[in-house]
Amino acid sequence: MEKEKLHDRNELIAPVVIDRIRKMLNEFTKRQRVMAEFVLQHPEKVGYLPITDLAKAVGISVATVVRFCNKLGYSGYIELRREVQNSIQNELSILGRFNLSKSASEQSVGISDSAFERIVKLEMESLGHMVQSINKSDFFKCLKWMSKANNVTIVGTMASATLAVYFEYAATKVLPKIKLITSGSGSESDYLKDLSHDSLVFLIAFPRYPQATIDLGYLAKKKKCRIVALTDSHHSPIVQFANLTFLIPISVTSTVDAYAAPLTFINTLITEFTIQYPDKIRKNMNAFEEFTKGMKTWHQR
């Protein structure tokens, strides 16, 4: 019965990874076999632990972990963990994520000082992976589209609404016409009626992917405007609507969504826009300052 439960859990969490390991068990070295058994027993740990903590938990070296990943056909631990994380994030409820987070915390006792250290490590790994994965030509193409768009609409619902609000606030400083949609309600989705071929829409969605964002993406696609997707995987349901897709890794750290990498990407996009199009942004920056001054937005000494 216990073996059946373990089998079911493994198939839910990371079927591709588990299947590869089972087929290759006889091909591993002794130390790689220890790693393989650990993953089969605790696949969810791969989604939570940084490579140094995982190596200590298994009782092997970091180099052995890397060689194990290479043996499975992955470029390294980050790619292996990303595949496991995608399965975890897509399938688990908030309670499921809490249970996995609790399990990971128990696993890291005596390894990391605290959840703080573990989460920061994971976020730093996500940032490093993002630097390697972002296509630079697509990045500058996106900037060009931003400069030519007659209006820009930013869509993000549920947890991604926080990213959309941050994006809208930052973009308002440098772009003249920004619209923000953070829910699928009729009043907000009406904003999409004004879209045209010259419009640009940013769709933001990370696991668990909100249905409202997918529905809004479908409506935007029908308007035949340019669409840029900020998401985590080629399997994300908003990729089908996008002319450009930026895959931005996020970590499975706890019940809280880990958005260090998406926030940094938005920051770099706006910052690079100011560098590439300085003449365009001066007027918008002055207008932003005048508006906030008139509204008495900032505290005055």
C-alpha positions in Angstrom: 0.0 0.0 0.0 2.8 2.4 0.9 4.6 1.7 -2.4 1.3 2.4 -4.3 0.9 5.8 -2.5 4.5 6.7 -3.2 4.1 5.7 -6.9 0.9 7.9 -7.2 2.6 10.8 -5.5 5.6 10.6 -7.8 3.5 10.4 -10.9 1.7 13.6 -9.8 4.7 15.6 -8.9 7.3 14.8 -11.6 6.3 12.0 -14.0 9.0 12.7 -16.6 11.8 12.9 -14.1 10.6 9.8 -12.2 10.2 7.8 -15.4 13.8 8.7 -16.5 15.2 7.7 -13.1 13.4 4.3 -13.1 14.6 3.4 -16.5 18.3 4.3 -15.7 18.7 2.9 -12.2 21.2 0.3 -13.3 23.3 2.9 -15.2 24.1 5.1 -12.2 27.3 5.0 -10.1 26.9 4.1 -6.4 26.7 7.7 -5.3 24.4 8.6 -8.2 22.2 5.7 -7.1 21.9 7.3 -3.6 20.8 10.5 -5.3 18.3 8.6 -7.5 16.7 6.8 -4.5 16.4 10.1 -2.6 14.5 11.7 -5.6 12.2 8.7 -5.9 11.5 8.9 -2.2 11.3 12.7 -1.9 10.7 14.3 -5.3 9.2 17.4 -3.8 12.5 18.2 -2.0 14.1 18.8 -5.4 11.6 21.6 -5.9 12.6 23.4 -2.7 16.2 22.8 -1.8 19.1 24.7 -3.3 21.8 22.4 -4.7 24.1 22.8 -1.7 21.4 21.9 0.8 20.2 19.0 -1.4 23.7 17.6 -1.6 24.0 17.7 2.2 20.6 16.2 2.7 21.5 13.2 0.5 25.0 12.9 1.8 26.9 13.4 -1.5 28.9 16.2 -3.1 27.5 19.0 -5.3 29.5 17.6 -8.2 27.7 14.3 -7.8 24.4 16.0 -8.0 25.4 17.8 -11.2 26.7 14.6 -12.8 23.5 12.9 -11.8 21.5 15.6 -13.6 23.7 15.4 -16.6 23.2 11.6 -16.7 19.5 12.2 -16.9 19.9 14.5 -19.8 19.6 17.9 -18.0 22.1 20.7 -18.3 22.3 20.9 -14.6 20.4 20.9 -11.3 18.5 24.1 -12.1 16.9 22.5 -15.2 16.0 19.4 -13.3 14.5 21.3 -10.5 12.6 23.5 -12.9 10.8 20.5 -14.4 9.9 19.3 -10.9 8.8 22.8 -9.9 6.5 23.1 -12.9 4.6 20.0 -11.9 4.4 21.1 -8.3 3.2 24.6 -9.0 0.7 23.6 -11.6 -1.0 20.9 -9.5 -0.9 21.9 -5.9 -3.5 23.8 -3.9 -2.4 26.4 -1.3 -2.6 23.8 1.4 -0.5 21.4 -0.7 2.2 24.1 -1.1 2.1 24.7 2.7 2.6 21.0 3.4 5.6 20.9 1.0 7.1 24.0 2.5 6.8 22.5 5.9 8.4 19.3 4.8 11.2 21.2 3.2 11.8 23.2 6.4 12.0 20.0 8.4 14.4 18.6 5.8 16.7 21.6 6.0 17.0 21.5 9.8 20.7 21.6 10.5 21.5 22.5 6.9 20.3 26.1 6.5 20.0 28.5 9.4 16.4 29.4 8.6 13.7 29.6 5.9 15.1 33.1 5.2 18.4 31.7 4.0 16.8 28.9 2.0 14.3 31.2 0.2 17.0 33.8 -0.6 19.2 31.1 -2.1 16.3 30.0 -4.3 15.5 33.5 -5.4 19.1 34.1 -6.3 19.2 31.0 -8.4 16.0 32.1 -10.2 17.6 35.5 -10.9 20.8 33.8 -12.3 18.7 31.4 -14.4 16.7 34.4 -15.8 19.9 36.2 -16.9 20.8 33.1 -19.0 17.4 32.4 -20.4 16.1 35.8 -21.6 16.6 36.3 -25.3 18.3 39.6 -25.8 17.0 40.3 -29.3 13.4 39.6 -28.1 14.1 42.0 -25.1 15.0 44.9 -27.4 12.2 44.0 -29.8 9.8 44.4 -26.9 11.3 47.8 -26.1 10.7 48.9 -29.7 7.1 47.8 -29.6 6.7 49.8 -26.4 8.0 52.9 -28.1 5.7 52.6 -31.1 2.5 51.5 -29.3 -0.4 54.0 -29.2 -1.4 52.5 -25.8 -0.1 49.7 -23.5 -2.4 47.5 -21.5 -1.0 45.4 -18.6 -3.0 42.4 -17.5 -2.4 40.4 -14.3 -4.9 38.8 -12.0 -4.8 37.0 -8.6 -1.2 36.9 -7.3 0.1 38.4 -10.5 -2.0 41.5 -10.0 0.8 42.7 -7.7 3.2 42.4 -10.5 0.8 44.2 -12.9 0.3 47.1 -10.5 4.1 47.5 -10.0 4.6 47.3 -13.8 1.8 49.9 -14.4 3.3 52.3 -11.8 6.8 52.0 -13.3 5.6 52.3 -16.9 3.4 55.3 -16.2 6.6 57.3 -15.6 7.9 56.8 -19.1 4.9 55.9 -21.3 1.9 58.2 -22.1 -1.1 55.7 -22.2 -1.1 52.9 -19.7 -4.1 50.7 -18.8 -4.2 48.2 -15.9 -6.4 45.2 -15.7 -6.3 43.2 -12.5 -9.5 41.2 -12.7 -11.8 39.6 -15.2 -14.8 41.6 -14.3 -16.9 43.2 -17.0 -15.9 46.7 -16.1 -12.1 46.0 -16.5 -12.3 43.7 -19.4 -14.1 46.5 -21.3 -10.7 48.2 -21.5 -9.8 45.7 -24.2 -12.5 47.1 -26.5 -10.2 49.9 -27.5 -7.3 47.7 -28.6 -6.1 47.9 -32.2 -3.2 46.7 -34.3 -1.1 49.5 -32.8 -1.8 48.5 -29.2 0.5 46.4 -27.0 -0.7 44.1 -24.3 1.4 42.5 -21.5 -0.1 39.3 -20.1 1.4 38.2 -16.8 0.6 34.8 -15.4 2.5 32.3 -13.1 1.3 29.1 -11.5 -1.4 28.5 -10.6 -2.5 30.2 -13.8 -5.6 32.3 -13.2 -8.5 31.5 -15.6 -9.4 35.3 -15.8 -6.0 36.1 -17.3 -6.3 33.3 -19.9 -9.8 34.6 -20.8 -8.5 38.2 -21.2 -5.6 36.9 -23.3 -8.1 35.3 -25.6 -10.0 38.5 -26.0 -6.8 40.5 -26.6 -5.8 38.0 -29.3 -9.0 38.5 -31.2 -8.1 42.2 -31.4 -4.9 41.3 -33.4 -2.7 43.5 -31.3 0.8 42.7 -30.2 0.9 40.6 -27.0 3.9 40.0 -24.8 3.7 37.2 -22.2 5.6 37.1 -18.9 5.3 33.6 -17.6 7.4 30.7 -16.3 7.1 27.9 -18.9 6.5 27.0 -22.5 3.5 25.0 -21.1 1.9 28.1 -19.7 -1.6 28.6 -21.1 -0.9 32.3 -22.0 1.9 31.4 -24.4 -0.6 30.6 -27.1 -1.7 34.2 -27.3 1.8 35.8 -27.3 3.9 37.3 -30.1 6.8 37.4 -27.7 7.2 35.3 -24.6 9.7 35.8 -21.8 10.2 32.8 -19.6 11.0 34.0 -16.1 11.7 31.4 -13.4 10.0 31.5 -10.0 10.8 29.3 -7.1 8.5 27.1 -5.1 9.4 28.4 -1.7 6.3 28.5 0.5 2.6 29.5 0.3 3.9 33.0 -0.8 4.6 33.4 -4.5 8.3 34.1 -5.1 8.5 37.0 -7.5 12.0 38.3 -7.2 12.8 37.4 -10.8 9.6 38.8 -12.5 10.0 42.1 -10.5 13.6 42.4 -11.6 12.7 41.7 -15.2 10.1 44.5 -15.1 12.6 46.8 -13.5 15.2 46.1 -16.3 12.6 46.5 -19.0 11.6 50.0 -17.8 15.2 51.0 -17.0 16.5 49.9 -20.5 13.6 51.8 -22.1 14.7 55.0 -20.5 18.3 54.4 -21.8 17.2 53.5 -25.3 14.5 56.2 -25.8 15.6 59.2 -23.6 13.8 61.8 -25.8 10.5 60.0 -25.6 10.5 59.7 -21.8 11.4 63.2 -20.8 8.0 64.6 -21.6 6.3 61.7 -19.9 8.4 62.0 -16.8 7.6 65.7 -16.5 3.9 65.0 -16.9 4.2 62.4 -14.2 5.8 64.8 -11.8 3.3 67.5 -12.5 0.4 65.1 -12.0 1.7 63.8 -8.7 2.5 67.3 -7.6 -1.0 68.5 -8.4 -2.5 65.5 -6.6 -0.2 66.1 -3.6 0.9 62.5 -3.8 4.2 62.9 -2.0 4.9 64.0 1.6 6.2 67.5 1.8 8.5 68.5 4.7 
